[in-house]
Amino acid sequence: MEAGVKPIWVFDGKPPELKAKELDKRKELKQKAEETKEQAIEDGDFEKAKQMAGRSIKITPEMMEDAKTLIKIMGCPIIEAPGEAEA
């Protein structure tokens, strides 16, 4: 921004129905990572727990709204895509 470049943030909208199986698969992988993280903590393997924590992050709607608010406060525009942001 200091160099005159204005970033635009694009947020995903509703995913297409064709992606439902992939989203279910990702949800399952996150759940497995969460379980592995908990076991690693019990075992005292904090390096493994840290690794699994990165794979089991859940973004809440409140977190998304907070991010959008912060971006707007910084003076950057946001776009809320009707579908996937890449499209």
N, C-alpha and C positions, 0 to 999 in steps of 0.2 A: 504494500500500500504506500510505503514511503517513496517507492520508485514510480508511483503513478499507476500501478497495476491494481485493478479492482477485482478481487476474487468474487465469484458467484457460487453460492452453495446450493446444490440440488439434492433434495431429499426424496427418497423413494415413496411412492404411493402404494396402492394395493398391488400385490404380485399377481401375475396371470395364473389362471387355474392350471395351466400346463406345468407350473413349477411346484405344485402342491406336494408331489412325492419327494422332490428334492428338499423342500422345506421340512418335511417330516423326518427325512434322513438326517438333516443338520440338527434338528431338535434332539433326535436320539443320540447323536454323537456328543452334543453338549451335555446331555444327561450322564452319559458314560464318563465324560471328562470330569464332571462334578463328583461322581462316585469315586473315581480314581484319586481325585484331589483329597477328598475326605479320608480315604484309606492312607494316602501318603502322609497326611498330617498325623494320623494315629500312629503310623510307623516312624515318625520323626524324619521323614525324607522331605525336607522343606524345598529342596531344589525341584523335585518332581511335583510337589504341591503347587509351586509357583508356575511351573510349565502348564499344568492342567488348569490352573486358575485362568490363564490367558485363553484357554480353549473353551471355557465354560461361562464367559461373560454374557450377561443378559442385559440388553438395553430396554429400559422401561419407557412407556409413553411420556412420563414425567421428565426423564432424562433428555428425550428428544426435544420436548418443549423448552427445557432449560437451555439446550444448545442453540436452538433457533433464536431465543431471546438474546442470548449473549452475542450471537453473530449480528443480529439487528442492531444491538447497542454499539457494536464496533463499526457500524456504518456500512456493512456489507449486505447486499441483497440476497434473498433466498428464493428458491423456486421449489414448490411442492409439486412434484410430477404426478400425473394421474395414475401412472404405472411405475415400472422400474425406472430409476433415474438415468441409467445408461441410454435407454431408448429416447 
